[in-house]
Amino acid sequence: MKKVAIITAFDPFAFRGGIETYTRQIAGLLESYHIKTDIYHIGLIAEAHDFHNDYLGKLYVTGKRVLEHDDEYDFIIANAFYGFSYFPPRTKIYNIYHLTHKGFAEKVKHVVPLHQYLEWKLLWGDITESVSGFNRHKIAVSDGVKDELQAYYGYDDVQVVPHGIDVQIFQKADKSRMRKKWNIPDGAFVGLYVGRWDTLKGCDILEEVMLLTPDIYWIVVLGTGSDKSTVPVHQHIRVIEQVRHEQLSEIYSASDFMFFPSRYEGFGYVVAEAMACELPVITTNVGIVQTVYREEPLRTLLLTDAPSDQEAFLSKCIEKIDIVRRNATLRNEICRASRRVIEKSFALEHWRTAMSYALGVSSR
């Protein structure tokens, strides 16, 4: 039986982030070809290291542990820069870029301290991320990430294999039934946010929008690592924690729109999932939005980068919400177009086919 090592940062069965979801999917894909997978992550590292940065040290040890056993594997898959210390590569290795840290750092540099910006740009970007492309097969999860890899590191041999969304799980369900199940007021106009409560995700903008819209029933579904106490407490804001991934489709179906003002995404899982459930998504130009929101009617909901005039930007956000609320014809067009885009380009079966071919486990 063939065997593959997967290098990632966190245990994909204990964390609920996008890369963890992806890791579970790729392990399942390989197992469908009767290929065994061993997943290496920092949670398995107990030994000491000499790095000042504990995260960096544990990633270093993880990569070296794979190096000690690489003759056991037919090939290796590494997420992001997590396999940087598997060096020099002796077994075929595929590096999957879910983002670039230099691109991320540039987008958030005005909302983080200088030392944090420099760490992301230099340590995780110029050092670990760039090394992770040396003598490896490089795969990007979106056209935007591919463009960043070329611009920042000069990589011109990057293949794009977009994430896949399970359109059987993520599809529109009856709104009234889902609202009853989740105890959401049946007559309310419901706005949704899904993800970490973090300035990097634009939650400072979201908080202002929430305060300006007391007539909207807001649902905040918190991702792993969020502190509920940081979410504003108001009668019209409800926080939901510990939602299983497959349950998200029910909450998407119970909502009227999603507001997603993130400052950076490599792909944007929740955007694609919400679109698959025919939910209008008001979003910044991040991840796959850069590709799928180029044309109407989806472009109607696109938020440009926040200008220096915060009041004007917030006014634009409220304007987009009003469009969804008051223009039923356009809203329905957006809902149908959203589902079509995901089915056509981002369905899980498309990803399975493309990734199987990219990894050489099947032919087209």
Secondary structure, 3 states (H helix, E strand, C coil): CCEEEEECCCCCCCCCCHHHHHHHHHHHHHHHCCCEEEEECHHHCCCCCCCCCHHHHHHHHHHHHHHHHHHHCCEEEEECCCCCCCCCCCCCEEEEECCCHHHHHHHHCCCCCHHHHHHHHHHHHHHHHHHCCCCCEEEECCHHHHHHHHHHHCCCCEEECCCCECCCCCCCCCHHHHHHHCCCCCCCCEEEEEECCCHHHCHHHHHHHHHHCCCCEEEEEECCCCCHHHCCCCCCEEEECCCCHHHHHHHHHHCCEEEECCCCCCCCHHHHHHHHCCCCEEEECCCCHHHHCCCCCHHHHEECCCCCCHHHHHHHHHHHHHHHHHCHHHHHHHHHHHHHHHHHHCEHHHHHHHHHHHCCCCCC
